[in-house]
Amino acid sequence: MLVFTYQTYMAITSSANKALRAGEKKRVFNLRTKVAIDIQLNKFRKLTEEKKVKDAQALIPALYKALDKAAKRNFIKKNTASRYKSRIMMAVKKLG
């Protein structure tokens, strides 16, 4: 399977070139958003596995902020963010 990246694909028209540039910019923003969510979620999961309730609760505002920002920028849907937040709170309540 071939995967085309910005460097290997040669756009023919100027509008295609512009679309490639815009896609690269969007890709960077999306990666940043994904990493922001993933880092917080992984920290949270690690804390819940270790049953550190206080530390997990302290991480919730940062997690909520990352999820809300991702939903605001249409990286994830609003209901997806709500579902994540609900599951986070259920995990905390289950621990403590």
Biopython code that builds the backbone (N, CA, C, O; Angstrom):
import numpy as np
from Bio.PDB.StructureBuilder import StructureBuilder

atoms = [
    (1, "MET", "N", (0.839, -1.185, 0.000)),
    (1, "MET", "CA", (0.000, 0.000, 0.000)),
    (1, "MET", "C", (0.879, 1.242, 0.000)),
    (1, "MET", "O", (1.805, 1.355, 0.803)),
    (2, "LEU", "N", (0.590, 2.160, -0.890)),
    (2, "LEU", "CA", (1.364, 3.396, -0.976)),
    (2, "LEU", "C", (0.717, 4.482, -0.143)),
    (2, "LEU", "O", (-0.502, 4.653, -0.147)),
    (3, "VAL", "N", (1.548, 5.204, 0.564)),
    (3, "VAL", "CA", (1.062, 6.333, 1.352)),
    (3, "VAL", "C", (1.709, 7.587, 0.795)),
    (3, "VAL", "O", (2.934, 7.701, 0.769)),
    (4, "PHE", "N", (0.892, 8.524, 0.351)),
    (4, "PHE", "CA", (1.418, 9.759, -0.211)),
    (4, "PHE", "C", (1.556, 10.807, 0.879)),
    (4, "PHE", "O", (0.647, 11.023, 1.681)),
    (5, "THR", "N", (2.693, 11.440, 0.889)),
    (5, "THR", "CA", (2.905, 12.553, 1.799)),
    (5, "THR", "C", (3.108, 13.805, 0.977)),
    (5, "THR", "O", (3.131, 13.754, -0.253)),
    (6, "TYR", "N", (3.255, 14.915, 1.647)),
    (6, "TYR", "CA", (3.404, 16.194, 0.987)),
    (6, "TYR", "C", (4.600, 16.199, 0.043)),
    (6, "TYR", "O", (4.540, 16.810, -1.024)),
    (7, "GLN", "N", (5.681, 15.530, 0.421)),
    (7, "GLN", "CA", (6.900, 15.573, -0.355)),
    (7, "GLN", "C", (6.839, 14.694, -1.608)),
    (7, "GLN", "O", (7.433, 15.048, -2.626)),
    (8, "THR", "N", (6.143, 13.567, -1.559)),
    (8, "THR", "CA", (6.192, 12.633, -2.676)),
    (8, "THR", "C", (5.133, 12.917, -3.745)),
    (8, "THR", "O", (5.294, 12.501, -4.892)),
    (9, "TYR", "N", (4.072, 13.608, -3.392)),
    (9, "TYR", "CA", (2.991, 13.853, -4.333)),
    (9, "TYR", "C", (3.208, 15.197, -5.008)),
    (9, "TYR", "O", (3.421, 16.206, -4.335)),
    (10, "MET", "N", (3.155, 15.215, -6.318)),
    (10, "MET", "CA", (3.355, 16.457, -7.054)),
    (10, "MET", "C", (2.003, 16.979, -7.536)),
    (10, "MET", "O", (1.349, 16.354, -8.371)),
    (11, "ALA", "N", (1.595, 18.118, -7.006)),
    (11, "ALA", "CA", (0.313, 18.702, -7.398)),
    (11, "ALA", "C", (0.442, 19.304, -8.801)),
    (11, "ALA", "O", (1.481, 19.856, -9.164)),
    (12, "ILE", "N", (-0.632, 19.185, -9.573)),
    (12, "ILE", "CA", (-0.603, 19.677, -10.948)),
    (12, "ILE", "C", (-1.071, 21.128, -11.012)),
    (12, "ILE", "O", (-0.431, 21.961, -11.654)),
    (13, "THR", "N", (-2.176, 21.429, -10.355)),
    (13, "THR", "CA", (-2.710, 22.792, -10.414)),
    (13, "THR", "C", (-2.313, 23.580, -9.173)),
    (13, "THR", "O", (-1.907, 23.014, -8.158)),
    (14, "SER", "N", (-2.437, 24.891, -9.279)),
    (14, "SER", "CA", (-2.087, 25.747, -8.146)),
    (14, "SER", "C", (-3.055, 25.537, -6.983)),
    (14, "SER", "O", (-2.667, 25.635, -5.819)),
    (15, "SER", "N", (-4.310, 25.250, -7.304)),
    (15, "SER", "CA", (-5.275, 25.020, -6.229)),
    (15, "SER", "C", (-4.964, 23.711, -5.495)),
    (15, "SER", "O", (-5.188, 23.603, -4.290)),
    (16, "ALA", "N", (-4.454, 22.733, -6.218)),
    (16, "ALA", "CA", (-4.060, 21.480, -5.574)),
    (16, "ALA", "C", (-2.857, 21.703, -4.667)),
    (16, "ALA", "O", (-2.758, 21.108, -3.594)),
    (17, "ASN", "N", (-1.933, 22.575, -5.112)),
    (17, "ASN", "CA", (-0.794, 22.939, -4.275)),
    (17, "ASN", "C", (-1.250, 23.607, -2.998)),
    (17, "ASN", "O", (-0.746, 23.309, -1.915)),
    (18, "LYS", "N", (-2.207, 24.514, -3.130)),
    (18, "LYS", "CA", (-2.733, 25.228, -1.968)),
    (18, "LYS", "C", (-3.422, 24.251, -1.016)),
    (18, "LYS", "O", (-3.282, 24.360, 0.202)),
    (19, "ALA", "N", (-4.163, 23.298, -1.575)),
    (19, "ALA", "CA", (-4.849, 22.302, -0.751)),
    (19, "ALA", "C", (-3.841, 21.437, 0.006)),
    (19, "ALA", "O", (-4.084, 21.069, 1.155)),
    (20, "LEU", "N", (-2.719, 21.112, -0.625)),
    (20, "LEU", "CA", (-1.679, 20.344, 0.051)),
    (20, "LEU", "C", (-1.077, 21.124, 1.209)),
    (20, "LEU", "O", (-0.850, 20.570, 2.284)),
    (21, "ARG", "N", (-0.820, 22.408, 0.991)),
    (21, "ARG", "CA", (-0.260, 23.245, 2.051)),
    (21, "ARG", "C", (-1.241, 23.349, 3.217)),
    (21, "ARG", "O", (-0.847, 23.248, 4.378)),
    (22, "ALA", "N", (-2.518, 23.551, 2.902)),
    (22, "ALA", "CA", (-3.537, 23.660, 3.949)),
    (22, "ALA", "C", (-3.668, 22.339, 4.712)),
    (22, "ALA", "O", (-3.831, 22.334, 5.932)),
    (23, "GLY", "N", (-3.595, 21.230, 3.990)),
    (23, "GLY", "CA", (-3.690, 19.919, 4.619)),
    (23, "GLY", "C", (-2.542, 19.660, 5.567)),
    (23, "GLY", "O", (-2.735, 19.070, 6.630)),
    (24, "GLU", "N", (-1.350, 20.093, 5.197)),
    (24, "GLU", "CA", (-0.188, 19.937, 6.070)),
    (24, "GLU", "C", (-0.366, 20.735, 7.356)),
    (24, "GLU", "O", (-0.042, 20.253, 8.441)),
    (25, "LYS", "N", (-0.881, 21.955, 7.235)),
    (25, "LYS", "CA", (-1.108, 22.790, 8.420)),
    (25, "LYS", "C", (-2.154, 22.142, 9.331)),
    (25, "LYS", "O", (-1.987, 22.095, 10.549)),
    (26, "LYS", "N", (-3.223, 21.650, 8.729)),
    (26, "LYS", "CA", (-4.272, 21.010, 9.511)),
    (26, "LYS", "C", (-3.751, 19.750, 10.196)),
    (26, "LYS", "O", (-4.130, 19.448, 11.328)),
    (27, "ARG", "N", (-2.879, 19.014, 9.502)),
    (27, "ARG", "CA", (-2.313, 17.796, 10.052)),
    (27, "ARG", "C", (-1.507, 18.099, 11.315)),
    (27, "ARG", "O", (-1.576, 17.360, 12.298)),
    (28, "VAL", "N", (-0.747, 19.189, 11.279)),
    (28, "VAL", "CA", (0.048, 19.576, 12.442)),
    (28, "VAL", "C", (-0.858, 19.927, 13.612)),
    (28, "VAL", "O", (-0.605, 19.497, 14.738)),
    (29, "PHE", "N", (-1.916, 20.706, 13.362)),
    (29, "PHE", "CA", (-2.849, 21.073, 14.427)),
    (29, "PHE", "C", (-3.542, 19.839, 14.995)),
    (29, "PHE", "O", (-3.706, 19.710, 16.208)),
    (30, "ASN", "N", (-3.950, 18.929, 14.100)),
    (30, "ASN", "CA", (-4.637, 17.716, 14.554)),
    (30, "ASN", "C", (-3.716, 16.834, 15.387)),
    (30, "ASN", "O", (-4.138, 16.267, 16.394)),
    (31, "LEU", "N", (-2.456, 16.719, 14.967)),
    (31, "LEU", "CA", (-1.503, 15.923, 15.742)),
    (31, "LEU", "C", (-1.287, 16.524, 17.125)),
    (31, "LEU", "O", (-1.225, 15.806, 18.123)),
    (32, "ARG", "N", (-1.173, 17.856, 17.173)),
    (32, "ARG", "CA", (-0.994, 18.542, 18.453)),
    (32, "ARG", "C", (-2.170, 18.279, 19.380)),
    (32, "ARG", "O", (-1.987, 18.007, 20.567)),
    (33, "THR", "N", (-3.372, 18.361, 18.836)),
    (33, "THR", "CA", (-4.574, 18.142, 19.626)),
    (33, "THR", "C", (-4.648, 16.700, 20.115)),
    (33, "THR", "O", (-4.974, 16.444, 21.274)),
    (34, "LYS", "N", (-4.342, 15.758, 19.219)),
    (34, "LYS", "CA", (-4.381, 14.339, 19.572)),
    (34, "LYS", "C", (-3.380, 14.033, 20.678)),
    (34, "LYS", "O", (-3.698, 13.308, 21.622)),
    (35, "VAL", "N", (-2.183, 14.577, 20.568)),
    (35, "VAL", "CA", (-1.150, 14.337, 21.571)),
    (35, "VAL", "C", (-1.560, 14.937, 22.915)),
    (35, "VAL", "O", (-1.334, 14.336, 23.965)),
    (36, "ALA", "N", (-2.170, 16.138, 22.874)),
    (36, "ALA", "CA", (-2.606, 16.786, 24.114)),
    (36, "ALA", "C", (-3.622, 15.916, 24.850)),
    (36, "ALA", "O", (-3.572, 15.807, 26.075)),
    (37, "ILE", "N", (-4.526, 15.308, 24.125)),
    (37, "ILE", "CA", (-5.537, 14.443, 24.736)),
    (37, "ILE", "C", (-4.896, 13.137, 25.207)),
    (37, "ILE", "O", (-5.129, 12.697, 26.333)),
    (38, "ASP", "N", (-4.094, 12.522, 24.346)),
    (38, "ASP", "CA", (-3.517, 11.221, 24.655)),
    (38, "ASP", "C", (-2.604, 11.260, 25.880)),
    (38, "ASP", "O", (-2.640, 10.353, 26.711)),
    (39, "ILE", "N", (-1.790, 12.306, 25.991)),
    (39, "ILE", "CA", (-0.879, 12.402, 27.134)),
    (39, "ILE", "C", (-1.669, 12.467, 28.435)),
    (39, "ILE", "O", (-1.360, 11.765, 29.397)),
    (40, "GLN", "N", (-2.700, 13.325, 28.454)),
    (40, "GLN", "CA", (-3.502, 13.469, 29.672)),
    (40, "GLN", "C", (-4.245, 12.175, 30.006)),
    (40, "GLN", "O", (-4.301, 11.766, 31.166)),
    (41, "LEU", "N", (-4.816, 11.533, 28.976)),
    (41, "LEU", "CA", (-5.552, 10.289, 29.208)),
    (41, "LEU", "C", (-4.636, 9.186, 29.729)),
    (41, "LEU", "O", (-5.013, 8.437, 30.631)),
    (42, "ASN", "N", (-3.442, 9.085, 29.166)),
    (42, "ASN", "CA", (-2.511, 8.054, 29.615)),
    (42, "ASN", "C", (-2.076, 8.292, 31.057)),
    (42, "ASN", "O", (-1.963, 7.345, 31.835)),
    (43, "LYS", "N", (-1.833, 9.548, 31.418)),
    (43, "LYS", "CA", (-1.494, 9.866, 32.809)),
    (43, "LYS", "C", (-2.643, 9.470, 33.731)),
    (43, "LYS", "O", (-2.436, 8.875, 34.789)),
    (44, "PHE", "N", (-3.864, 9.815, 33.303)),
    (44, "PHE", "CA", (-5.047, 9.518, 34.107)),
    (44, "PHE", "C", (-5.217, 8.016, 34.288)),
    (44, "PHE", "O", (-5.467, 7.548, 35.398)),
    (45, "ARG", "N", (-5.083, 7.262, 33.205)),
    (45, "ARG", "CA", (-5.245, 5.806, 33.280)),
    (45, "ARG", "C", (-4.195, 5.185, 34.197)),
    (45, "ARG", "O", (-4.486, 4.268, 34.965)),
    (46, "LYS", "N", (-2.978, 5.697, 34.104)),
    (46, "LYS", "CA", (-1.903, 5.179, 34.948)),
    (46, "LYS", "C", (-2.211, 5.436, 36.429)),
    (46, "LYS", "O", (-1.998, 4.571, 37.280)),
    (47, "LEU", "N", (-2.715, 6.640, 36.717)),
    (47, "LEU", "CA", (-3.046, 6.979, 38.100)),
    (47, "LEU", "C", (-4.208, 6.137, 38.618)),
    (47, "LEU", "O", (-4.203, 5.725, 39.778)),
    (48, "THR", "N", (-5.197, 5.878, 37.774)),
    (48, "THR", "CA", (-6.334, 5.071, 38.217)),
    (48, "THR", "C", (-5.928, 3.617, 38.425)),
    (48, "THR", "O", (-6.448, 2.951, 39.320)),
    (49, "GLU", "N", (-5.002, 3.119, 37.605)),
    (49, "GLU", "CA", (-4.516, 1.756, 37.802)),
    (49, "GLU", "C", (-3.761, 1.633, 39.118)),
    (49, "GLU", "O", (-3.834, 0.608, 39.797)),
    (50, "GLU", "N", (-3.026, 2.703, 39.473)),
    (50, "GLU", "CA", (-2.276, 2.701, 40.721)),
    (50, "GLU", "C", (-3.144, 3.101, 41.915)),
    (50, "GLU", "O", (-2.676, 3.146, 43.052)),
    (51, "LYS", "N", (-4.414, 3.392, 41.634)),
    (51, "LYS", "CA", (-5.403, 3.758, 42.650)),
    (51, "LYS", "C", (-5.009, 5.017, 43.427)),
    (51, "LYS", "O", (-5.210, 5.096, 44.639)),
    (52, "LYS", "N", (-4.449, 5.993, 42.721)),
    (52, "LYS", "CA", (-4.102, 7.284, 43.307)),
    (52, "LYS", "C", (-5.233, 8.265, 43.004)),
    (52, "LYS", "O", (-5.200, 8.972, 41.997)),
    (53, "VAL", "N", (-6.223, 8.298, 43.878)),
    (53, "VAL", "CA", (-7.445, 9.057, 43.650)),
    (53, "VAL", "C", (-7.186, 10.561, 43.629)),
    (53, "VAL", "O", (-7.675, 11.264, 42.745)),
    (54, "LYS", "N", (-6.425, 11.049, 44.594)),
    (54, "LYS", "CA", (-6.178, 12.497, 44.702)),
    (54, "LYS", "C", (-5.465, 13.028, 43.466)),
    (54, "LYS", "O", (-5.828, 14.079, 42.939)),
    (55, "ASP", "N", (-4.448, 12.299, 43.003)),
    (55, "ASP", "CA", (-3.705, 12.730, 41.818)),
    (55, "ASP", "C", (-4.579, 12.674, 40.566)),
    (55, "ASP", "O", (-4.490, 13.542, 39.698)),
    (56, "ALA", "N", (-5.415, 11.656, 40.484)),
    (56, "ALA", "CA", (-6.315, 11.514, 39.340)),
    (56, "ALA", "C", (-7.321, 12.666, 39.314)),
    (56, "ALA", "O", (-7.619, 13.217, 38.254)),
    (57, "GLN", "N", (-7.841, 13.022, 40.491)),
    (57, "GLN", "CA", (-8.793, 14.132, 40.566)),
    (57, "GLN", "C", (-8.124, 15.458, 40.199)),
    (57, "GLN", "O", (-8.758, 16.333, 39.609)),
    (58, "ALA", "N", (-6.858, 15.601, 40.544)),
    (58, "ALA", "CA", (-6.132, 16.824, 40.213)),
    (58, "ALA", "C", (-5.899, 16.948, 38.710)),
    (58, "ALA", "O", (-5.727, 18.052, 38.193)),
    (59, "LEU", "N", (-5.893, 15.827, 38.019)),
    (59, "LEU", "CA", (-5.652, 15.824, 36.572)),
    (59, "LEU", "C", (-6.915, 16.086, 35.760)),
    (59, "LEU", "O", (-6.827, 16.400, 34.573)),
    (60, "ILE", "N", (-8.079, 15.964, 36.374)),
    (60, "ILE", "CA", (-9.352, 16.100, 35.657)),
    (60, "ILE", "C", (-9.509, 17.448, 34.949)),
    (60, "ILE", "O", (-9.911, 17.454, 33.785)),
    (61, "PRO", "N", (-9.216, 18.594, 35.582)),
    (61, "PRO", "CA", (-9.390, 19.865, 34.859)),
    (61, "PRO", "C", (-8.560, 19.964, 33.577)),
    (61, "PRO", "O", (-9.032, 20.500, 32.575)),
    (62, "ALA", "N", (-7.336, 19.456, 33.604)),
    (62, "ALA", "CA", (-6.493, 19.485, 32.407)),
    (62, "ALA", "C", (-7.070, 18.588, 31.313)),
    (62, "ALA", "O", (-7.033, 18.926, 30.130)),
    (63, "LEU", "N", (-7.600, 17.448, 31.726)),
    (63, "LEU", "CA", (-8.228, 16.525, 30.778)),
    (63, "LEU", "C", (-9.466, 17.156, 30.150)),
    (63, "LEU", "O", (-9.662, 17.095, 28.936)),
    (64, "TYR", "N", (-10.296, 17.762, 30.992)),
    (64, "TYR", "CA", (-11.502, 18.424, 30.493)),
    (64, "TYR", "C", (-11.147, 19.541, 29.514)),
    (64, "TYR", "O", (-11.802, 19.711, 28.486)),
    (65, "LYS", "N", (-10.113, 20.293, 29.842)),
    (65, "LYS", "CA", (-9.697, 21.397, 28.982)),
    (65, "LYS", "C", (-9.271, 20.883, 27.607)),
    (65, "LYS", "O", (-9.656, 21.447, 26.583)),
    (66, "ALA", "N", (-8.476, 19.813, 27.587)),
    (66, "ALA", "CA", (-8.018, 19.242, 26.321)),
    (66, "ALA", "C", (-9.190, 18.716, 25.504)),
    (66, "ALA", "O", (-9.242, 18.918, 24.291)),
    (67, "LEU", "N", (-10.130, 18.043, 26.162)),
    (67, "LEU", "CA", (-11.288, 17.491, 25.453)),
    (67, "LEU", "C", (-12.200, 18.593, 24.919)),
    (67, "LEU", "O", (-12.678, 18.515, 23.788)),
    (68, "ASP", "N", (-12.440, 19.625, 25.743)),
    (68, "ASP", "CA", (-13.308, 20.722, 25.306)),
    (68, "ASP", "C", (-12.694, 21.490, 24.142)),
    (68, "ASP", "O", (-13.393, 21.890, 23.211)),
    (69, "LYS", "N", (-11.392, 21.689, 24.204)),
    (69, "LYS", "CA", (-10.722, 22.403, 23.123)),
    (69, "LYS", "C", (-10.771, 21.595, 21.825)),
    (69, "LYS", "O", (-10.958, 22.157, 20.746)),
    (70, "ALA", "N", (-10.602, 20.280, 21.933)),
    (70, "ALA", "CA", (-10.675, 19.409, 20.757)),
    (70, "ALA", "C", (-12.076, 19.422, 20.159)),
    (70, "ALA", "O", (-12.238, 19.415, 18.939)),
    (71, "ALA", "N", (-13.092, 19.440, 21.028)),
    (71, "ALA", "CA", (-14.476, 19.480, 20.541)),
    (71, "ALA", "C", (-14.783, 20.830, 19.901)),
    (71, "ALA", "O", (-15.496, 20.905, 18.900)),
    (72, "LYS", "N", (-14.242, 21.889, 20.486)),
    (72, "LYS", "CA", (-14.472, 23.232, 19.945)),
    (72, "LYS", "C", (-13.876, 23.374, 18.540)),
    (72, "LYS", "O", (-14.439, 24.045, 17.675)),
    (73, "ARG", "N", (-12.742, 22.737, 18.339)),
    (73, "ARG", "CA", (-12.057, 22.817, 17.043)),
    (73, "ARG", "C", (-12.468, 21.708, 16.084)),
    (73, "ARG", "O", (-11.842, 21.520, 15.041)),
    (74, "ASN", "N", (-13.524, 20.974, 16.436)),
    (74, "ASN", "CA", (-14.063, 19.890, 15.617)),
    (74, "ASN", "C", (-13.067, 18.776, 15.353)),
    (74, "ASN", "O", (-13.141, 18.108, 14.322)),
    (75, "PHE", "N", (-12.136, 18.570, 16.272)),
    (75, "PHE", "CA", (-11.248, 17.413, 16.163)),
    (75, "PHE", "C", (-12.019, 16.156, 16.561)),
    (75, "PHE", "O", (-11.896, 15.106, 15.931)),
    (76, "ILE", "N", (-12.818, 16.290, 17.624)),
    (76, "ILE", "CA", (-13.757, 15.241, 18.005)),
    (76, "ILE", "C", (-15.137, 15.883, 18.123)),
    (76, "ILE", "O", (-15.257, 17.100, 18.261)),
    (77, "LYS", "N", (-16.169, 15.056, 18.069)),
    (77, "LYS", "CA", (-17.518, 15.589, 18.198)),
    (77, "LYS", "C", (-17.808, 15.938, 19.650)),
    (77, "LYS", "O", (-17.170, 15.431, 20.572)),
    (78, "LYS", "N", (-18.785, 16.814, 19.825)),
    (78, "LYS", "CA", (-19.148, 17.275, 21.162)),
    (78, "LYS", "C", (-19.586, 16.118, 22.053)),
    (78, "LYS", "O", (-19.211, 16.053, 23.224)),
    (79, "ASN", "N", (-20.377, 15.211, 21.498)),
    (79, "ASN", "CA", (-20.851, 14.076, 22.299)),
    (79, "ASN", "C", (-19.720, 13.112, 22.648)),
    (79, "ASN", "O", (-19.754, 12.465, 23.695)),
    (80, "THR", "N", (-18.725, 13.015, 21.776)),
    (80, "THR", "CA", (-17.570, 12.168, 22.063)),
    (80, "THR", "C", (-16.818, 12.723, 23.258)),
    (80, "THR", "O", (-16.410, 11.973, 24.145)),
    (81, "ALA", "N", (-16.634, 14.042, 23.285)),
    (81, "ALA", "CA", (-15.976, 14.680, 24.425)),
    (81, "ALA", "C", (-16.783, 14.449, 25.697)),
    (81, "ALA", "O", (-16.218, 14.169, 26.754)),
    (82, "SER", "N", (-18.100, 14.565, 25.594)),
    (82, "SER", "CA", (-18.964, 14.339, 26.753)),
    (82, "SER", "C", (-18.861, 12.901, 27.248)),
    (82, "SER", "O", (-18.853, 12.650, 28.453)),
    (83, "ARG", "N", (-18.782, 11.967, 26.316)),
    (83, "ARG", "CA", (-18.674, 10.555, 26.690)),
    (83, "ARG", "C", (-17.357, 10.290, 27.425)),
    (83, "ARG", "O", (-17.329, 9.595, 28.440)),
    (84, "TYR", "N", (-16.270, 10.857, 26.895)),
    (84, "TYR", "CA", (-14.975, 10.716, 27.568)),
    (84, "TYR", "C", (-15.041, 11.281, 28.985)),
    (84, "TYR", "O", (-14.577, 10.650, 29.935)),
    (85, "LYS", "N", (-15.622, 12.477, 29.119)),
    (85, "LYS", "CA", (-15.706, 13.118, 30.437)),
    (85, "LYS", "C", (-16.541, 12.284, 31.399)),
    (85, "LYS", "O", (-16.205, 12.157, 32.577)),
    (86, "SER", "N", (-17.622, 11.722, 30.894)),
    (86, "SER", "CA", (-18.480, 10.882, 31.722)),
    (86, "SER", "C", (-17.722, 9.650, 32.212)),
    (86, "SER", "O", (-17.832, 9.271, 33.378)),
    (87, "ARG", "N", (-16.962, 9.035, 31.330)),
    (87, "ARG", "CA", (-16.225, 7.827, 31.698)),
    (87, "ARG", "C", (-15.090, 8.147, 32.663)),
    (87, "ARG", "O", (-14.747, 7.335, 33.523)),
    (88, "ILE", "N", (-14.514, 9.327, 32.516)),
    (88, "ILE", "CA", (-13.472, 9.762, 33.442)),
    (88, "ILE", "C", (-14.052, 9.881, 34.855)),
    (88, "ILE", "O", (-13.465, 9.399, 35.824)),
    (89, "MET", "N", (-15.202, 10.525, 34.948)),
    (89, "MET", "CA", (-15.831, 10.708, 36.270)),
    (89, "MET", "C", (-16.279, 9.372, 36.856)),
    (89, "MET", "O", (-16.178, 9.160, 38.064)),
    (90, "MET", "N", (-16.773, 8.468, 36.006)),
    (90, "MET", "CA", (-17.155, 7.150, 36.500)),
    (90, "MET", "C", (-15.957, 6.402, 37.060)),
    (90, "MET", "O", (-16.068, 5.713, 38.074)),
    (91, "ALA", "N", (-14.812, 6.537, 36.401)),
    (91, "ALA", "CA", (-13.599, 5.867, 36.868)),
    (91, "ALA", "C", (-13.148, 6.414, 38.214)),
    (91, "ALA", "O", (-12.710, 5.661, 39.083)),
    (92, "VAL", "N", (-13.259, 7.739, 38.384)),
    (92, "VAL", "CA", (-12.859, 8.360, 39.657)),
    (92, "VAL", "C", (-13.813, 7.935, 40.770)),
    (92, "VAL", "O", (-13.373, 7.614, 41.874)),
    (93, "LYS", "N", (-15.107, 7.930, 40.489)),
    (93, "LYS", "CA", (-16.086, 7.538, 41.504)),
    (93, "LYS", "C", (-15.922, 6.067, 41.892)),
    (93, "LYS", "O", (-16.122, 5.690, 43.047)),
    (94, "LYS", "N", (-15.557, 5.250, 40.915)),
    (94, "LYS", "CA", (-15.355, 3.830, 41.180)),
    (94, "LYS", "C", (-14.177, 3.615, 42.134)),
    (94, "LYS", "O", (-14.196, 2.709, 42.967)),
    (95, "LEU", "N", (-13.156, 4.461, 41.997)),
    (95, "LEU", "CA", (-11.982, 4.348, 42.875)),
    (95, "LEU", "C", (-12.267, 4.827, 44.291)),
    (95, "LEU", "O", (-11.921, 4.179, 45.279)),
    (96, "GLY", "N", (-12.922, 6.005, 44.350)),
    (96, "GLY", "CA", (-13.001, 6.622, 45.664)),
    (96, "GLY", "C", (-14.351, 6.670, 46.254)),
    (96, "GLY", "O", (-14.522, 7.173, 47.364)),
]
sb = StructureBuilder()
sb.init_structure("model")
sb.init_model(0)
sb.init_chain("A")
sb.init_seg("    ")
for serial, (resi, resn, name, xyz) in enumerate(atoms, 1):
    if name == "N":
        sb.init_residue(resn, " ", resi, " ")
    sb.init_atom(name, np.array(xyz, "f"), 0.0, 1.0, " ", f" {name:<3s}", serial, name[0])
structure = sb.get_structure()
